[in-house]
Amino acid sequence: MPEQKPLKIIFKNIDLLLLDDENPRLTAIGEPKTQDELVQVLWDEMAVSEVALSIAANNYFEEEPLFIVPGDPKKPGQKDKFVVVEGNRRLAAVKLLRDADLRRLIKATDLPKIREKQRKDLEQLPVSVYPNKKALWEYFGFRHVNGPKEWDSFSKAAYVASVRRSYNIPLDEIARKIGDQHSTVTRIYRGFVLLEQAEKMTEFRREDRIANRFHFSHLYTATDQKEFQSFLGIDPKHSLKDNPVSKSHLPQLKELMVWLFGSKTDNKSPVVERQNPHLGYLRHVLSNKQALYALRSGISLQRAYEISLGDDRRFQEALVKAKDALQEAKATVTTGYKGDNEMFRLMKGIQDLTNSIVDEMRKKVKD
């Protein structure tokens, strides 16, 4: 293996350092524009308070430099400055500790007030300078997509999409460079392009979902399965291209998004509350026309799934469940039954129902 180059660390004034408005974790939450808005998002969503408290108590560790690249002179406020590609939480924490006005703006008033000497010490931060973001994509991919500092799944997908499109790097090379052995890169990228198309070419919007958290894993897990791909009219290979769903299947794409995430506008709750067992239920429903019609008509996912099983399997499962329940009742009858008449009448009703089912089955056996 090639020898790893030693990390070159220098110091830069904090006023020259900018938070990255293209960071996948930040863009996954929304589209903040100003530096103050970025600090607000980091404070609200990414536990900056923990980092700030640690720096206030222990000072800034020089062994953890910020990774920076030159700012884009074409973007407002970036000329002659540097964008922090790795270490945005640490930069936000230092900014908040040093700036009382910023703390009031962000409502981070519970942070400790640091001494003037400590504030002076935090004026210069250790950094490692790189020529551009492309020089760091492999490190980022290993660290945040498939490594020790994992991002949430949507942030990973946004980063993979950015690397593929910005640097024209194939998915298989991205996967190989970051050590992905479980097709994670392919699956999350497919989910990303489908979500992108849904928001661009249908009325679905992430912000319209029911749950506070965006469960992106529901989407990329589902669309890795052939039943969901068939429903959308896509295949494993072509689903990795931009806008993979044909115009004729866009209604199904919108439909799937609402089943997965719900819609406040349409007052529809998601039918998939958890991957297990609900994605499995939905997969079966999509393979059965009668069950799919039932789901579309407003019947619950559980009931639509039962329809998809067919009467033979439903009958078998019902008998197995009934036997298990009766065996549990038999095991506890001596200690659990106190002679209550209502319970006795209930059991007699079960006996009559059982006899009726046995009679019908006996006729079939004779036939």
C-alpha positions in Angstrom: 0.0 0.0 0.0 1.2 3.6 -0.7 2.7 5.4 2.3 0.2 7.8 3.9 1.3 11.4 3.7 1.8 13.2 7.0 -1.0 15.6 7.9 0.2 19.2 7.5 -1.4 21.5 10.1 -1.3 25.3 10.0 -3.4 27.9 11.8 -6.0 30.2 10.3 -8.0 33.1 11.8 -11.5 32.1 12.5 -12.8 35.1 10.6 -11.4 33.5 7.4 -13.3 30.3 8.0 -16.8 29.6 6.6 -19.3 26.9 7.2 -20.0 24.8 4.2 -23.4 25.5 2.7 -23.1 22.5 0.4 -22.5 20.0 3.3 -24.8 17.0 2.7 -26.0 16.9 6.3 -27.1 20.5 6.2 -28.7 20.4 2.8 -30.6 17.3 3.9 -32.4 19.4 6.5 -33.2 22.3 4.3 -31.5 25.0 2.3 -30.0 27.5 4.7 -28.0 30.3 3.0 -26.3 32.6 5.4 -23.6 31.6 7.9 -25.9 32.5 10.8 -28.6 30.2 9.4 -26.1 27.4 9.1 -25.1 27.8 12.7 -28.8 27.7 13.7 -29.3 24.4 11.8 -26.2 22.9 13.4 -27.3 24.0 16.8 -30.9 22.7 16.4 -30.1 19.4 14.7 -26.5 18.3 15.4 -25.8 18.6 19.1 -23.3 21.4 18.7 -23.9 22.2 22.4 -22.0 19.0 23.3 -19.0 20.1 21.2 -19.1 23.6 22.6 -19.2 22.4 26.2 -16.2 20.1 25.6 -14.2 23.0 24.0 -15.1 25.3 26.8 -13.8 22.8 29.4 -10.8 21.4 27.5 -9.9 24.0 24.9 -9.6 23.1 21.2 -7.5 20.0 20.5 -4.9 20.8 17.9 -4.8 17.2 17.0 -8.2 17.6 15.3 -7.7 20.1 12.6 -10.5 21.5 10.4 -10.2 20.3 6.7 -10.6 23.4 4.5 -10.6 24.4 0.8 -10.3 27.8 -0.8 -13.7 29.6 -1.0 -15.3 30.2 -4.4 -14.6 33.8 -5.5 -17.8 33.7 -7.5 -19.9 33.1 -4.4 -20.8 36.1 -2.2 -18.5 36.4 0.8 -16.1 33.6 -0.1 -13.4 35.5 -1.8 -10.1 35.2 0.1 -11.7 32.9 2.6 -11.8 29.2 3.2 -14.7 26.7 3.4 -14.6 24.1 6.2 -15.4 20.8 4.5 -14.8 18.6 7.6 -15.4 20.0 11.1 -18.5 22.3 10.7 -19.8 21.4 14.2 -16.5 22.3 15.8 -16.4 25.6 13.9 -20.0 26.5 14.9 -19.2 25.6 18.5 -16.1 28.0 18.5 -18.1 30.8 16.9 -20.8 30.5 19.5 -18.4 30.5 22.4 -16.6 33.6 21.1 -19.6 35.6 20.1 -22.3 36.6 22.7 -24.5 38.3 20.0 -24.5 35.1 18.0 -25.5 33.1 21.1 -28.4 35.3 21.6 -29.5 35.1 18.0 -29.3 31.3 18.0 -30.8 31.1 21.5 -27.8 29.3 22.7 -27.8 31.2 25.9 -27.1 28.2 28.2 -23.5 27.9 26.9 -20.9 29.0 29.5 -19.2 32.4 29.1 -15.5 31.8 28.4 -12.6 33.9 29.7 -11.0 36.5 27.5 -7.7 34.6 27.3 -9.6 31.5 26.1 -11.5 33.6 23.6 -8.2 34.9 22.3 -6.8 31.4 22.1 -9.8 30.3 19.9 -9.1 33.1 17.4 -6.7 30.9 15.5 -7.8 27.3 14.7 -5.7 24.4 13.4 -6.5 23.5 9.8 -5.3 21.3 7.0 -5.7 23.0 3.6 -6.7 21.1 0.4 -6.9 22.4 -3.1 -10.6 21.5 -3.6 -13.3 19.2 -2.4 -12.5 16.6 -5.0 -9.2 15.9 -3.2 -11.2 14.9 -0.1 -14.0 12.8 -1.5 -12.4 9.4 -0.8 -11.7 10.4 2.8 -15.2 11.7 3.2 -16.7 8.6 1.7 -14.8 6.3 4.0 -15.4 8.4 7.1 -19.1 9.3 6.7 -20.7 6.8 4.3 -19.1 3.5 5.4 -16.9 4.4 8.3 -16.6 5.4 11.9 -18.5 8.8 11.7 -21.5 7.7 9.7 -24.1 10.3 8.5 -27.8 9.5 8.3 -28.7 7.6 5.2 -30.1 10.6 3.2 -26.9 12.6 3.8 -24.9 9.6 2.6 -27.0 9.4 -0.5 -26.7 13.1 -1.2 -22.9 12.9 -0.9 -22.6 9.9 -3.2 -24.8 11.8 -5.8 -22.6 14.8 -5.5 -19.4 12.8 -6.0 -20.8 10.9 -9.0 -22.1 14.0 -10.7 -19.5 16.6 -9.8 -16.4 14.4 -10.4 -17.9 11.9 -12.9 -16.9 9.0 -10.8 -18.8 5.7 -11.4 -20.8 4.2 -8.5 -18.7 1.0 -8.5 -15.5 3.0 -8.0 -17.1 5.0 -5.2 -18.1 1.8 -3.5 -14.7 0.2 -4.0 -12.8 3.3 -2.7 -14.9 3.6 0.5 -14.9 -0.2 1.2 -18.6 -0.8 0.6 -19.2 -4.5 0.5 -23.0 -4.5 0.9 -24.2 -2.6 -2.1 -25.0 0.4 0.1 -23.8 2.9 -2.4 -26.0 1.5 -5.2 -29.1 1.3 -3.0 -28.9 4.7 -1.4 -28.1 6.3 -4.8 -31.2 4.6 -6.4 -33.3 5.9 -3.6 -31.9 9.4 -4.0 -32.6 9.7 -7.8 -36.2 8.3 -7.3 -36.8 10.9 -4.5 -35.3 13.6 -6.7 -37.6 12.7 -9.6 -40.7 12.5 -7.3 -40.0 16.0 -6.0 -39.3 17.3 -9.5 -42.0 15.6 -11.5 -44.8 14.9 -9.1 -46.6 16.8 -6.3 -44.7 14.9 -3.6 -42.5 17.0 -1.2 -40.4 15.8 1.7 -41.6 18.7 3.8 -45.2 17.4 3.4 -44.5 14.1 5.1 -46.3 13.2 8.3 -43.4 12.1 10.6 -40.9 14.6 11.9 -38.1 12.4 10.9 -37.5 11.6 7.2 -37.2 7.8 7.0 -35.2 7.6 3.8 -34.2 4.0 4.5 -37.8 3.0 3.8 -37.4 4.2 0.2 -34.0 2.8 -0.7 -34.8 -0.6 1.0 -38.1 -0.9 -0.8 -36.8 0.1 -4.2 -34.0 -2.5 -4.0 -36.7 -5.2 -4.3 -38.1 -6.5 -7.6 -41.8 -6.0 -6.6 -41.3 -2.3 -6.0 -39.2 -1.9 -9.1 -41.9 -3.7 -11.2 -44.6 -1.4 -9.7 -42.5 1.7 -10.8 -41.6 0.2 -14.2 -37.9 0.2 -13.5 -35.1 -2.3 -13.4 -31.9 -2.6 -11.3 -29.6 -1.1 -14.0 -31.6 1.7 -15.5 -33.0 2.8 -12.1 -29.6 4.3 -11.5 -30.0 6.9 -14.2 -31.5 10.3 -13.7 -35.4 10.3 -13.9 -35.6 6.5 -14.3 -39.4 6.3 -13.9 -41.3 6.8 -17.2 -44.0 9.4 -17.5 -46.7 6.7 -17.5 -45.5 5.5 -14.1 -45.2 8.8 -12.3 -48.6 8.3 -10.6 -47.2 5.1 -9.1 -44.1 7.0 -7.9 -46.2 9.6 -6.1 -48.4 6.8 -4.7 -45.4 5.0 -3.3 -44.0 8.1 -1.7 -47.3 8.8 0.1 -47.5 5.1 1.3 -44.0 5.4 2.7 -44.1 9.0 4.1 -47.7 10.2 4.1 -49.0 13.6 3.1 -50.2 16.4 5.3 -51.8 18.1 2.3 -53.9 15.0 1.4 -54.4 14.2 5.1 -53.0 10.7 4.5 -50.9 8.8 7.0 -48.1 6.5 5.8 -49.1 2.9 5.6 -45.5 1.9 6.3 -44.8 2.8 9.9 -41.9 0.4 10.4 -39.8 -1.5 7.8 -40.5 -4.8 9.5 -43.2 -6.0 8.9 -44.9 -3.2 6.9 -42.5 -3.1 3.9 -43.0 -6.8 3.5 -46.7 -6.4 3.7 -46.6 -3.7 1.0 -44.4 -5.9 -1.2 -47.0 -8.7 -1.2 -49.8 -6.3 -1.8 -48.1 -4.8 -4.9 -47.9 -8.4 -6.4 -51.7 -8.9 -6.1 -54.2 -6.9 -8.1 -57.1 -7.5 -5.7 -55.0 -6.5 -2.7 -53.6 -3.4 -4.4 -57.1 -2.3 -5.3 -58.2 -2.8 -1.7 -55.2 -0.7 -0.4 -56.0 2.1 -2.9 -59.7 2.1 -1.8 -58.7 2.9 1.7 -58.5 -0.5 3.4 -55.7 -0.9 5.9 -52.3 -2.3 4.8 -52.8 -5.3 7.2 -56.1 -6.2 5.6 -54.8 -5.7 2.1 -51.9 -8.0 3.0 -54.3 -10.6 4.2 -56.2 -10.4 0.9 -52.9 -10.8 -1.0 -52.3 -14.1 0.8 -55.3 -15.8 -0.8 -58.0 -17.8 1.0 -56.0 -21.0 1.3 -53.1 -19.4 3.2 -55.4 -17.2 5.3 -57.3 -20.3 6.3 -54.2 -22.2 7.3 -52.7 -19.2 9.2 -56.1 -18.6 11.0 -56.2 -22.3 12.2 -52.6 -22.2 13.4 -53.2 -19.0 15.4 -56.5 -20.4 16.8 -54.7 -23.6 17.9 -51.9 -21.7 19.6 -54.4 -19.5 21.5 -56.5 -22.5 22.6 -53.4 -24.3 23.8 -52.5 -21.3 25.9 -56.0 -21.3 27.4 -55.8 -25.0 28.2 -52.5 -24.5 30.0 -54.0 -21.8 32.3 -57.6 -23.0 32.7 -57.0 -24.5 36.1 -55.4 -21.4 37.6 -57.0 -18.7 35.3 -60.6 -19.7 35.2 -62.6 -18.8 38.3 -66.0 -20.3 37.3 -67.3 -17.2 35.6 -70.5 -17.9 33.6 -69.6 -15.4 30.9 -66.3 -17.1 30.1 -68.0 -20.5 30.1 -70.6 -19.2 27.5 -67.7 -17.8 25.4 -66.0 -21.2 25.4 -69.3 -22.9 24.4 -69.6 -20.5 21.5 -66.0 -21.3 20.4 -66.9 -25.0 20.6 -70.0 -24.6 18.5 -68.0 -22.6 15.9 -65.3 -25.2 15.9 -67.9 -28.0 15.3 -69.3 -26.0 12.4 -65.9 -25.6 10.8 -65.1 -29.3 11.4 -68.4 -30.3 9.7 -67.6 -28.2 6.6 -64.1 -29.6 6.4 -65.4 -33.2 6.8 -67.6 -32.7 3.7 -64.5 -31.5 1.7 -62.5 -34.5 3.0 -65.3 -36.9 1.8 -65.4 -35.2 -1.5 
